[in-house]
Amino acid sequence: METSKAIYLLQNKQIAIVGGGPGGLTLARLLQLKGANVKVYERDFSSEARVQGAIVDLHFDSGLKVMEAAGLMDAFKASYMQGADKYRMVDKDANIYLDEHSLEINDDFGNEHFRPEIDRGALRNVLAHSLLQDTIVWDSQLENMVQVNDTWQLRFKNGTTATADIVIGADGYRSKIRPYVTDIKALYSGATIIQGEIENPETACPEIYRLVNKGNLIAMGTGKTIAAQPRGDGGLTFYAASLYPENWVTTSGINFNTSNEVFAYLVDYYEDWNPIFFTLFKACTKFVPRPLNYFPLDQHWDAKANITLIGDAAHLMPPSGEGVNTAMLDALDLSECLTNGEFESLQAAIAAYEKRMLAKAAILGQEAIEGIKDFASPTEESIRKLLVQLNQTEPSKD
């Protein structure tokens, strides 16, 4: 591990990263490369405790850049899902608008438009295995913490405690750390997705399985969308998106824990769609409704001396393909500010990081908010725009 004068701000400091997602694990890796003392406190019982979700694509100037800085590009290349970055776009009748599977495209990590996909669980494993032994403390769901002089005392739901000189919240938009940094609350975007998980799509919904073809499927009709992606374990994740009133999840009368109720609702809501999409709903073993919220784009707070946030805990925004990439870039920016030797105090380093982070998030957040309504409630014009966008970002042929 590298040590230098640049790390003097972190000398003899214990850092607690709360949250073991891509952002938190990336930050731990980058800080350990600089010789810092880090623990990651993760609520999951183990890395295998739950399905991490579908695939995620890493981008040239963010996620991939960070993997390179973390010395993990070879591990990433050994774990990513070749071909999963290809898109197939269909209409509500399952007629194909766009099909990248027909293109002969070579994976090119030097191409700024190449966005390789990796299973979220595989990405977590790549990052987790790069850390020093016992860095991650599993089964550590934060209950509360108290500042005593210059240190934080953390208490977890399992009854254990920990002490840290610096706390970094990487625990998502329901962050337990965020209230210690700011009281700014999230706003509703107007869109909600119903997420579904399918364990054996090849047999449970074979027509959809073939349509997805181990890549990204987007099906769009006026006012509603279905997107589907493969999981690294052979399963499938899908998202049924539309615009709904705020608090619709609680006022709809649907018991989302009862799959038959959700199935009946979706079949009715998508009644004029091709029935092959109904097989997707029927095969689902678990539904989760997700109202898409965001933190105000102009949010600001005064930097604290020994606590900060990264990822969704700092700048939640609607899904736009930037979430994991932005969290990883936050990790790189924060690690650099804490260890580059340019700042006289931790508070100054944190303030510099937060200024950069919030400015970047405001731009990406604006794009996400504008894009989510076109995605969740498309019109003929928004569908045309998406087709143009996908064609523009298409990797060049060899």
C-alpha positions in Angstrom: 0.0 0.0 0.0 1.2 3.5 -0.9 2.1 5.9 1.8 3.2 9.5 1.4 3.1 12.9 3.0 -0.1 13.6 1.1 -2.0 11.4 3.5 -1.2 13.5 6.6 -4.9 14.5 6.9 -5.8 10.9 7.5 -2.8 9.8 9.6 -4.0 8.0 12.8 -7.6 8.4 11.6 -10.1 5.6 11.5 -12.6 6.1 8.6 -16.1 4.5 8.7 -17.8 4.1 5.4 -21.5 3.3 6.0 -22.8 1.3 3.0 -21.2 -1.4 1.0 -22.5 -0.6 -2.5 -20.3 0.3 -5.5 -19.6 3.8 -4.2 -18.6 2.8 -0.7 -16.5 -0.2 -1.7 -14.7 1.9 -4.4 -13.9 4.6 -1.9 -12.5 2.0 0.5 -10.3 0.6 -2.2 -9.0 4.0 -3.2 -8.3 5.0 0.3 -6.6 1.8 1.2 -4.3 2.3 -1.8 -3.2 5.5 -0.1 -2.6 3.7 3.2 -5.7 4.9 5.1 -7.4 2.9 7.9 -10.9 2.1 6.6 -13.9 0.0 7.7 -17.0 -0.5 5.6 -20.2 -1.2 7.5 -22.8 -3.0 5.4 -26.3 -4.0 6.5 -26.4 -7.2 4.4 -25.5 -10.4 6.2 -23.0 -11.4 3.5 -22.2 -10.7 -0.1 -24.7 -13.5 -1.0 -27.5 -12.2 1.2 -29.7 -10.9 -1.6 -29.9 -10.4 -5.3 -28.1 -7.1 -6.1 -30.3 -6.3 -9.1 -29.8 -6.3 -12.8 -26.7 -5.3 -14.8 -25.1 -1.8 -14.7 -23.1 -0.2 -17.4 -19.8 1.6 -16.6 -18.9 4.7 -18.6 -15.6 5.7 -20.1 -15.2 9.0 -18.2 -16.6 7.8 -14.9 -17.0 4.2 -13.8 -14.3 2.8 -16.1 -12.0 5.7 -15.3 -12.4 4.9 -11.6 -11.8 1.2 -12.1 -8.5 2.0 -13.8 -7.5 4.4 -11.0 -8.4 1.6 -8.5 -6.2 -0.9 -10.4 -9.1 -3.1 -11.1 -9.6 -2.9 -14.8 -8.3 -6.5 -15.4 -10.7 -7.8 -12.8 -13.5 -5.9 -14.4 -12.7 -7.2 -17.8 -12.7 -10.8 -16.4 -16.2 -10.2 -15.0 -18.2 -8.1 -17.3 -21.0 -9.5 -19.5 -20.0 -9.3 -23.2 -22.9 -8.3 -25.4 -25.1 -7.2 -22.6 -24.6 -3.5 -23.6 -26.6 -4.1 -26.8 -30.1 -2.6 -27.0 -33.3 -3.9 -28.6 -36.2 -1.4 -28.7 -39.7 -2.5 -29.5 -43.2 -1.0 -29.5 -46.2 -2.2 -27.5 -46.9 -4.8 -30.1 -43.4 -6.2 -29.8 -42.4 -4.9 -33.3 -38.7 -4.1 -33.3 -37.7 -0.4 -33.8 -34.0 -0.8 -33.1 -31.8 -3.9 -32.8 -28.1 -3.7 -32.0 -27.8 -7.4 -31.8 -27.7 -7.5 -35.6 -24.5 -5.3 -35.5 -21.0 -6.7 -35.6 -19.5 -4.7 -32.7 -16.2 -5.4 -31.0 -15.8 -4.5 -27.4 -13.4 -1.6 -27.3 -12.4 -0.2 -23.9 -10.6 2.6 -25.7 -13.9 3.8 -27.3 -15.6 6.5 -25.2 -19.0 5.2 -26.4 -18.4 1.7 -25.2 -20.4 1.1 -22.0 -19.8 -2.5 -20.8 -22.3 -4.1 -18.6 -21.6 -6.0 -15.4 -23.9 -7.8 -12.9 -24.2 -5.7 -9.8 -23.3 -8.7 -7.6 -20.2 -9.3 -9.7 -19.2 -5.6 -9.5 -19.6 -5.8 -5.7 -17.4 -8.9 -5.6 -14.6 -7.4 -7.7 -14.5 -4.4 -5.4 -14.9 -6.4 -2.2 -12.1 -8.9 -3.1 -9.7 -6.0 -3.7 -10.0 -4.9 0.0 -7.8 -5.9 2.9 -9.2 -8.8 4.9 -12.0 -7.9 7.4 -12.4 -4.4 5.9 -16.2 -5.1 5.4 -18.1 -5.6 8.5 -21.3 -7.4 7.4 -24.6 -7.4 9.3 -24.0 -3.8 10.4 -27.2 -1.8 9.8 -26.7 1.6 11.4 -29.2 2.6 14.0 -27.8 5.9 15.1 -24.6 7.7 16.0 -23.4 10.3 18.4 -20.5 12.8 18.1 -18.2 12.8 21.1 -15.6 15.5 20.9 -13.9 14.9 17.5 -15.1 11.3 17.0 -18.3 9.5 16.1 -19.7 6.6 18.0 -21.8 4.4 15.8 -24.4 2.0 17.0 -25.8 -0.8 14.9 -29.1 -2.7 14.9 -27.3 -6.0 15.9 -26.1 -4.3 19.2 -22.5 -3.7 18.2 -20.8 -0.4 18.2 -17.8 1.3 16.5 -15.8 4.5 16.7 -14.6 6.6 13.8 -12.8 9.9 13.3 -14.4 10.3 9.9 -17.8 9.0 8.7 -18.8 8.8 5.0 -22.4 8.0 4.1 -22.6 5.7 1.1 -25.8 4.2 2.2 -28.2 5.2 -0.6 -31.2 7.6 -0.7 -32.6 6.3 2.6 -29.3 7.2 4.2 -29.0 7.2 8.0 -26.0 9.4 7.6 -27.5 12.2 5.5 -29.6 13.7 8.4 -26.3 14.4 10.3 -25.1 16.4 7.2 -28.3 18.2 6.0 -32.1 18.2 6.5 -32.8 18.7 2.8 -35.6 16.3 1.8 -36.2 14.5 -1.4 -38.9 15.5 -4.0 -41.1 13.3 -6.1 -40.3 13.2 -9.9 -43.8 12.2 -10.9 -42.7 8.7 -12.1 -42.9 5.4 -10.4 -41.6 2.0 -11.5 -42.8 -1.4 -10.6 -39.7 -3.7 -10.5 -40.0 -7.4 -11.0 -37.6 -10.3 -10.6 -37.8 -13.5 -12.6 -35.6 -16.5 -11.6 -35.9 -18.8 -14.7 -36.9 -16.6 -17.6 -35.8 -19.1 -20.2 -38.6 -21.5 -19.2 -41.0 -19.1 -17.3 -41.3 -16.5 -20.2 -39.4 -17.9 -23.2 -40.6 -15.4 -25.7 -39.5 -12.4 -23.6 -36.2 -14.2 -22.8 -35.5 -14.5 -26.5 -36.5 -10.9 -27.1 -34.2 -9.7 -24.3 -31.4 -11.8 -25.8 -29.0 -11.2 -22.9 -29.1 -7.5 -23.5 -31.2 -4.4 -22.8 -34.8 -4.5 -23.9 -37.0 -1.3 -24.0 -40.6 -1.6 -24.9 -42.5 1.8 -25.3 -46.1 2.7 -25.8 -47.9 6.0 -25.3 -47.7 6.8 -21.6 -45.9 3.7 -20.3 -42.7 1.7 -20.7 -41.3 -1.7 -19.9 -37.6 -2.3 -19.6 -35.9 -5.6 -19.0 -32.3 -6.6 -18.3 -30.5 -9.9 -17.6 -28.9 -10.7 -14.2 -25.6 -12.4 -13.9 -27.2 -15.5 -12.3 -29.4 -16.1 -15.3 -32.4 -14.3 -13.9 -34.2 -11.3 -15.3 -35.1 -7.9 -13.8 -37.8 -5.7 -15.4 -39.3 -2.3 -14.8 -42.8 -1.2 -15.6 -42.7 2.6 -15.6 -45.3 5.3 -15.9 -46.4 8.6 -14.3 -48.4 8.2 -11.1 -49.6 10.6 -8.4 -47.4 11.1 -5.4 -48.1 8.5 -2.7 -49.8 6.3 -5.4 -48.1 3.2 -3.9 -50.0 3.6 -0.7 -53.3 4.9 -2.1 -53.6 2.4 -5.1 -55.0 -0.3 -2.9 -52.6 -2.8 -4.4 -50.8 -5.2 -2.0 -47.4 -5.4 -3.7 -46.5 -8.4 -1.6 -49.2 -10.4 -3.3 -48.0 -11.2 -6.8 -51.5 -12.0 -8.1 -52.7 -8.6 -7.3 -49.8 -6.9 -9.0 -50.2 -9.2 -12.0 -53.9 -8.4 -12.4 -53.1 -4.6 -12.2 -50.4 -4.8 -14.8 -52.4 -6.9 -17.2 -55.2 -4.3 -16.9 -52.9 -1.3 -17.2 -51.1 -2.8 -20.3 -54.3 -4.3 -21.7 -53.6 -3.1 -25.3 -50.1 -4.4 -25.4 -48.9 -7.7 -26.9 -49.8 -10.6 -24.6 -46.2 -11.7 -24.5 -45.6 -9.0 -22.0 -48.2 -10.6 -19.7 -46.0 -13.7 -19.6 -43.3 -11.4 -18.2 -45.7 -10.3 -15.4 -46.9 -13.8 -14.7 -43.4 -15.2 -14.3 -42.5 -12.6 -11.7 -41.7 -13.9 -8.3 -41.3 -10.6 -6.5 -42.6 -7.1 -7.2 -41.3 -3.9 -5.6 -42.8 -0.5 -6.3 -40.3 2.4 -6.5 -41.4 6.0 -6.6 -38.6 7.9 -8.3 -37.5 10.7 -6.1 -34.6 13.2 -6.3 -32.8 15.7 -4.1 -33.2 19.4 -5.1 -30.8 20.4 -7.8 -29.8 23.6 -5.9 -29.2 21.8 -2.6 -26.3 23.1 -0.5 -25.0 22.8 3.0 -22.1 23.9 5.0 -19.3 21.4 5.0 -18.7 19.5 8.3 -15.4 18.8 9.8 -15.5 15.0 9.7 -18.5 13.7 7.9 -19.8 13.7 4.2 -21.8 11.8 1.7 -21.3 10.1 -1.7 -23.7 8.6 -4.3 -27.5 8.6 -3.8 -27.1 9.6 -0.2 -25.7 12.9 -1.5 -27.5 13.5 -4.8 -30.4 11.1 -5.4 -31.8 11.4 -9.0 -34.1 9.4 -11.2 -32.5 6.5 -13.0 -30.5 7.7 -16.0 -27.6 5.3 -16.3 -25.4 7.6 -14.2 -26.2 6.5 -10.6 -23.4 3.9 -10.1 -21.0 5.8 -12.3 -21.5 9.0 -10.4 -21.1 7.3 -7.0 -17.8 5.8 -8.1 -16.7 9.2 -9.4 -17.6 10.7 -6.1 -15.4 8.1 -4.4 -12.5 9.1 -6.7 -13.0 12.8 -6.1 -13.3 12.4 -2.3 -10.3 10.2 -2.0 -8.2 12.7 -4.0 -9.3 15.6 -1.9 -8.5 13.8 1.3 -5.1 12.6 0.2 -3.6 15.0 -2.4 -2.0 17.2 0.2 -3.6 20.4 -1.1 -5.8 21.2 1.9 -4.8 22.3 5.4 -7.8 20.6 7.2 -10.3 17.8 6.7 -13.1 20.3 6.6 -11.4 22.2 3.8 -10.9 18.9 1.9 -14.5 17.9 2.4 -15.7 21.3 1.3 -13.7 21.2 -1.9 -15.1 17.7 -2.6 -18.7 18.7 -1.9 -18.5 21.8 -4.1 -17.3 19.7 -7.0 -19.8 16.9 -6.3 -22.9 19.1 -6.0 -22.0 21.0 -9.1 -21.6 17.8 -11.1 -24.8 16.3 -9.6 -26.9 19.3 -10.5 -26.1 18.9 -14.2 -26.7 15.2 -14.2 -29.8 15.6 -12.1 -31.3 18.0 -14.5 -30.7 15.7 -17.4 -32.2 12.8 -15.4 -35.4 14.7 -14.4 -35.9 15.8 -17.9 -35.3 12.3 -19.3 -37.4 10.3 -16.8 -40.8 11.7 -17.9 -39.9 10.9 -21.5 -39.0 7.4 -20.4 -41.9 6.7 -18.1 -44.6 8.4 -20.2 -43.3 8.4 -23.8 -44.8 10.2 -26.7 -44.1 9.6 -30.4 -41.7 12.5 -30.2 -39.8 11.2 -27.2 -39.6 7.7 -28.7 -38.0 9.3 -31.8 -35.6 11.2 -29.7 -34.5 8.1 -27.8 -34.0 6.2 -31.1 -31.7 9.1 -32.2 -29.9 9.0 -28.9 -29.3 5.3 -29.0 -28.0 5.5 -32.6 -25.7 8.3 -31.6 -24.1 6.4 -28.7 -23.8 3.2 -30.7 -20.2 1.9 -30.5 -18.3 2.2 -33.8 -17.7 -0.9 -35.8 -14.2 -2.3 -36.0 
